[in-house]
């Protein structure tokens, strides 16, 4: 019996050995979560948009261009259709890689189809670059640097409302100045988000706006200095929305001409300048906007005034004895009434009147001393993105030969924003 007890005790001890060994084995390490991957750097974002624009027009009397007129001529009446004002744009969000103090980088590229026709085929307009620029706004949002091509500061930022005159603005050549140019611009804002705000901007622009040449070079580029512009504006806001903005702007530029008709040829430097005021009032059911300007050597801004008055050499008319600037001025104004949310009623007037004593003689029939537009119409919103319009304009042009030419135009427009 004692032997049996010893045998059972030995068997029990042997059975316990694996359990003890297992209990003494250290447990496997707990699984370790992988280290979080670094957040990907923000990349470039692209927001594509644009307008699909179709226009039909009919004129009674001649216009300088059948689809986008500025002034009346003696030519025959015309009718036609165009889609050239359609445009495509890409708004870009750009990474800063943690640099520039948290600045926000954005860009814009925009093109339309207002280039020349391929083989004079009206169904094959070529693409034209309108805007291509980069902006860097500081983190606080009150200082912005712009580098690239966009609108000038001089004359103000407002455009007359129209579906017929989009690429070439309404009242162009009759009081409205506009220019796109490569530039570097700095804008500062005070009072953002408050009821009263002030914006100030300065810019250096490419000096090639005036297309006149001397010695086969653009006279602005020959001067060796960029154009300078500036604008300051006061904004009044209500509930975060601007209801009144008043602005004043100016520009300064130079040209260098070769006077090669003289016995002792020399170069003469001309100074171009301009001052302008602009404003926009927006209250329930009504928007009133407009601007006025005066200055000289403003051909690069769509002015109808000649850039300069040349004095040609009597022996060789291809050479110049003297050159002098041409002064000009004008204004435009438009009222937009919205009686119901889907309907806008338009009415406006514009005039440019160069200084008659400054105008060059010898081409009196085409030298404009006064150019006017009276325009009205209606725009109907078919959907939130699709609008159609009916607009009418009276163009009146007076030239140095004493002639007064008038033309009327009716336009039907369609614009779809995508």
C-alpha positions in Angstrom: 0.0 0.0 0.0 2.8 2.3 0.9 4.4 1.6 -2.5 1.2 2.5 -4.3 1.1 5.8 -2.4 4.7 6.6 -3.4 3.9 5.7 -7.1 0.9 8.0 -7.2 2.9 10.8 -5.6 5.6 10.4 -8.2 3.1 10.5 -11.1 1.5 13.6 -9.7 4.9 15.3 -9.4 5.7 14.4 -13.0 2.3 15.7 -14.2 2.9 19.0 -12.4 6.3 19.7 -14.1 5.0 21.0 -17.5 2.5 23.2 -15.8 5.2 24.8 -13.6 7.5 25.3 -16.6 4.7 26.8 -18.6 3.8 29.2 -15.7 7.4 30.4 -15.5 7.8 31.1 -19.3 7.5 34.9 -19.8 4.4 35.9 -21.8 4.8 37.1 -25.4 5.1 40.9 -25.7 1.9 42.8 -26.3 1.4 43.9 -29.9 2.8 47.5 -30.4 0.7 49.9 -32.5 2.6 51.2 -35.5 3.7 54.8 -35.4 1.2 57.1 -37.1 2.2 58.1 -40.6 3.0 61.8 -41.1 0.0 63.7 -42.4 0.4 64.2 -46.2 1.3 67.7 -47.2 -1.6 69.6 -48.8 -1.3 69.5 -52.5 -2.5 71.6 -55.4 -6.3 71.9 -55.7 -7.9 72.9 -59.0 -11.4 74.3 -59.3 -12.5 74.6 -63.0 -15.3 77.0 -64.0 -16.3 79.3 -66.8 -19.0 80.8 -68.9 -20.6 79.5 -72.0 -21.7 82.7 -73.8 -23.6 83.0 -77.1 -24.6 86.4 -78.7 -26.7 87.4 -81.6 -26.7 91.0 -82.8 -28.2 93.3 -85.4 -27.1 96.9 -86.1 -28.8 99.8 -87.9 -25.8 101.8 -89.2 -22.1 101.0 -89.2 -20.1 99.9 -86.2 -16.3 99.5 -86.0 -16.6 95.8 -85.2 -19.6 93.6 -85.9 -19.6 91.7 -82.6 -18.0 94.0 -80.1 -18.5 97.6 -81.2 -17.1 100.8 -79.6 -18.1 103.5 -82.0 -20.2 104.3 -85.1 -18.8 104.4 -88.6 -20.3 105.0 -92.1 -20.2 101.3 -92.9 -23.3 99.2 -93.7 -25.6 97.6 -91.2 -24.7 94.1 -90.0 -26.2 91.1 -88.3 -24.5 88.0 -86.9 -23.8 85.5 -84.1 -20.8 84.7 -82.0 -19.6 82.5 -79.1 -16.1 84.1 -78.8 -16.8 85.6 -75.4 -17.0 82.2 -73.8 -14.2 81.6 -71.2 -12.7 78.9 -69.1 -10.8 79.4 -65.8 -8.9 77.3 -63.3 -8.7 78.6 -59.7 -5.7 77.0 -57.9 -5.0 76.3 -54.2 -1.3 76.0 -53.7 0.8 74.4 -50.9 3.2 76.6 -48.9 5.2 73.7 -47.3 5.1 75.4 -43.9 6.9 78.4 -45.2 6.0 82.1 -45.6 4.6 82.3 -42.1 1.4 80.4 -42.9 0.5 82.5 -45.9 -2.3 81.4 -48.2 -1.2 80.8 -51.8 -3.8 80.9 -54.6 -3.6 81.2 -58.4 -5.8 81.8 -61.4 -5.5 81.0 -65.1 -8.2 82.2 -67.4 -8.6 82.2 -71.2 -11.3 83.1 -73.7 -11.7 82.8 -77.5 -11.2 86.4 -78.5 -8.0 85.8 -80.5 -7.8 86.1 -84.2 -9.7 83.7 -86.5 -7.9 80.8 -88.0 -7.8 81.3 -91.8 -10.5 84.1 -91.4 -13.0 81.4 -90.4 -15.5 82.9 -87.9 -16.2 79.4 -86.4 -12.5 79.0 -85.5 -11.5 81.8 -83.0 -8.2 81.3 -81.3 -7.6 81.1 -77.6 -6.5 84.3 -75.8 -4.9 84.4 -72.3 -6.7 86.8 -70.0 -5.4 86.2 -66.5 -2.5 84.2 -65.1 -1.4 85.2 -61.6 -0.4 84.0 -58.1 -1.4 85.6 -54.8 0.1 85.2 -51.4 -2.0 86.5 -48.5 -0.6 86.7 -45.0 -2.2 84.6 -42.2 -4.0 87.6 -40.8 -5.5 88.3 -44.3 -4.8 92.1 -44.4 -1.8 92.0 -46.8 -1.7 90.4 -50.2 1.0 90.1 -52.8 0.0 89.5 -56.4 2.4 88.5 -59.2 1.2 87.9 -62.8 -1.2 89.3 -65.3 -4.6 90.7 -64.3 -6.6 94.0 -64.4 -4.9 97.3 -63.7 -5.8 99.4 -60.6 -6.3 102.6 -62.5 -10.0 103.3 -63.2 -11.4 101.0 -60.5 -12.6 97.4 -60.4 -16.2 97.8 -61.5 -17.7 96.5 -64.8 -21.0 97.5 -66.3 -23.5 94.7 -66.2 -24.1 93.1 -69.6 -24.3 89.8 -71.4 -23.5 91.3 -74.7 -20.3 93.1 -73.7 -18.2 90.8 -71.5 -14.8 90.4 -73.2 -14.8 94.0 -74.3 -16.7 95.8 -71.5 -19.8 97.9 -71.9 -18.9 101.6 -72.4 -15.4 100.7 -73.7 -14.2 103.7 -75.7 -16.9 105.9 -74.2 -15.7 106.6 -70.7 -14.7 103.2 -69.4 -11.0 102.5 -69.1 -9.6 99.0 -68.7 -6.3 97.2 -69.1 -4.8 93.7 -68.3 -1.1 93.7 -67.8 1.8 91.7 -66.2 2.4 93.3 -62.8 3.5 93.1 -59.2 0.9 94.4 -56.8 0.7 94.8 -53.0 -2.7 95.3 -51.3 -3.3 96.2 -47.7 -6.7 96.1 -46.0 -7.9 97.6 -42.7 -11.2 96.9 -41.1 -11.9 93.6 -42.8 -15.3 92.2 -41.6 -16.2 95.5 -39.9 -18.8 98.1 -40.9 -16.0 100.5 -42.2 -13.0 99.3 -44.2 -10.2 100.9 -46.2 -8.2 99.2 -49.0 -4.9 100.6 -50.5 -3.0 99.0 -53.3 0.1 99.9 -55.4 1.4 98.1 -58.5 4.3 98.2 -61.0 3.0 97.1 -64.5 4.6 96.2 -67.7 5.2 99.4 -69.7 4.1 97.9 -73.0 0.4 98.9 -72.7 0.7 101.6 -75.4 1.3 99.8 -78.6 3.0 102.7 -80.4 6.6 102.0 -81.6 9.7 104.1 -82.3 12.7 102.6 -84.0 10.7 99.3 -84.1 10.5 99.1 -80.3 7.5 99.7 -78.0 7.9 103.3 -76.7 7.0 102.3 -73.2 9.7 99.6 -73.1 12.2 102.0 -74.6 11.7 104.3 -71.6 13.2 101.7 -69.3 10.8 102.0 -66.4 7.6 100.2 -65.5 4.2 101.9 -65.2 3.1 102.8 -61.7 -0.5 102.7 -60.4 -2.2 103.1 -57.1 -5.7 103.0 -55.7 -7.3 103.7 -52.3 -10.9 102.8 -51.5 -13.4 103.3 -48.6 -16.0 100.5 -48.0 -19.1 100.7 -45.9 -20.7 97.4 -45.0 -23.9 96.2 -43.4 -24.3 92.7 -42.0 -20.9 91.9 -43.6 -22.0 93.0 -47.0 -20.6 96.1 -48.8 -23.3 98.5 -49.7 -21.0 101.5 -50.7 -17.5 101.7 -52.1 -15.7 104.9 -53.2 -12.3 104.7 -54.8 -9.6 107.0 -56.2 -6.8 105.9 -58.4 -3.9 107.2 -60.4 -1.2 106.1 -62.9 2.2 107.3 -64.1 4.2 106.1 -67.1 6.8 107.2 -69.6 7.6 106.8 -73.3 10.8 107.3 -75.2 10.5 108.5 -78.8 13.1 108.9 -81.5 12.9 112.3 -83.3 14.7 111.2 -86.4 13.4 113.9 -88.8 15.6 116.6 -87.3 18.9 117.8 -88.6 20.3 116.5 -85.3 18.2 113.5 -84.3 17.5 113.1 -80.6 15.2 111.2 -78.2 12.3 112.8 -76.3 10.8 111.3 -73.2 7.0 111.8 -72.7 5.2 111.4 -69.4 1.8 109.8 -69.3 -0.5 110.3 -66.3 -4.1 109.8 -65.2 -6.4 110.3 -62.2 -9.7 108.5 -61.8 -12.6 108.1 -59.3 -15.0 105.2 -59.1 -17.9 104.1 -57.0 -20.6 101.5 -56.4 -23.8 101.8 -54.4 -25.9 98.7 -53.7 -29.2 98.9 -51.8 -32.3 96.8 -52.0 -33.6 96.5 -55.6 -30.9 98.9 -57.0 -27.2 99.1 -57.9 -25.6 102.3 -59.2 -22.0 102.1 -60.4 -19.7 104.2 -62.5 -16.4 106.1 -62.8 -14.7 109.1 -64.3 -11.1 109.9 -65.4 -8.8 112.4 -67.0 -5.2 112.2 -68.2 -2.9 112.0 -71.2 -1.2 109.2 -73.1 -3.9 106.7 -72.1 -4.1 104.6 -75.3 -3.1 101.4 -73.4 -6.3 101.6 -71.3 -8.8 101.3 -74.2 -9.1 105.0 -74.7 -10.3 106.2 -78.2 -8.0 109.2 -78.0 -4.7 108.8 -80.0 -1.8 108.2 -77.7 0.2 111.2 -79.0 0.2 113.9 -81.6 3.1 113.4 -84.0 4.7 116.1 -86.2 6.0 114.4 -89.3 9.0 115.5 -91.3 7.9 117.5 -94.4 10.5 115.8 -96.6 10.2 112.3 -95.2 6.8 111.6 -93.5 8.1 108.4 -92.1 10.2 110.4 -89.7 9.2 112.6 -86.8 10.2 116.2 -86.0 8.2 116.4 -82.8 5.8 114.5 -80.5 3.3 115.7 -77.9 0.8 114.0 -75.6 -3.0 113.9 -76.1 -5.2 114.8 -73.2 -8.6 113.1 -72.7 -11.3 112.5 -70.2 -14.7 110.9 -69.7 -17.1 109.1 -67.4 -19.6 106.2 -67.4 -22.6 105.4 -65.1 -25.1 102.5 -65.0 -28.1 101.7 -62.9 -29.3 98.1 -62.4 -32.9 97.7 -61.0 -34.0 94.3 -59.7 -37.8 94.5 -59.3 -38.0 90.7 -58.7 -35.1 88.3 -58.0 -34.9 86.8 -61.5 -35.1 90.1 -63.5 -32.5 92.9 -63.9 -33.3 96.1 -65.8 -30.3 98.0 -67.1 -29.7 101.6 -68.1 -26.5 103.6 -68.6 -24.5 106.3 -70.4 -20.8 106.8 -71.2 -18.7 109.5 -72.9 -15.1 110.1 -73.8 -14.0 113.5 -75.1 -10.3 114.0 -76.1 -8.9 117.6 -76.0 -9.6 118.8 -79.6 -6.5 121.1 -79.6 -4.3 118.0 -78.9 -5.6 115.8 -81.6 -3.5 115.1 -84.7 -4.7 116.6 -88.0 -4.5 115.0 -91.4 -6.8 112.1 -90.6 -9.9 114.1 -89.5 -12.4 111.5 -90.7 -11.2 108.9 -88.3 -9.9 111.1 -85.4 -12.6 111.0 -82.7 -13.3 114.1 -80.7 -16.3 112.8 -78.9 -17.7 109.3 -78.4 -20.9 108.4 -76.6 -23.0 105.3 -75.7 -26.5 105.1 -74.3 -27.5 101.6 -73.4 -30.4 99.8 -71.8 -31.7 96.3 -71.5 -33.0 93.4 -69.4 -31.4 90.2 -68.0 -33.6 87.3 -67.1 -32.4 84.4 -64.9 -33.9 81.1 -66.3 -32.0 79.1 -63.6 -29.5 79.9 -60.9 -26.7 79.5 -63.6 -28.4 80.4 -66.9 -29.3 83.9 -67.9 -30.5 85.5 -71.1 -30.7 89.1 -72.1 -32.0 91.7 -74.6 -29.9 94.9 -74.8 -30.0 97.9 -77.0 -27.4 100.6 -77.6 -27.1 104.0 -79.4 -23.6 104.8 -80.5 -22.8 108.4 -81.4 -19.4 109.4 -82.7 -18.1 112.8 -83.7 -14.9 113.3 -85.6 -12.6 116.2 -86.5 -14.1 116.6 -89.9 -17.4 117.7 -88.3 -19.3 114.5 -89.1 -21.7 113.0 -86.5 -22.4 109.3 -87.0 -25.0 107.3 -85.2 -25.7 103.6 -85.1 -28.1 101.5 -83.0 -27.6 97.8 -82.0 -29.8 95.2 -80.6 -28.2 92.2 -78.9 -29.6 88.9 -77.6 -27.3 87.1 -75.1 -27.1 83.8 -73.3 -24.7 83.0 -70.5 -24.4 79.7 -68.6 -22.0 79.6 -65.6 -20.5 76.3 -64.8 
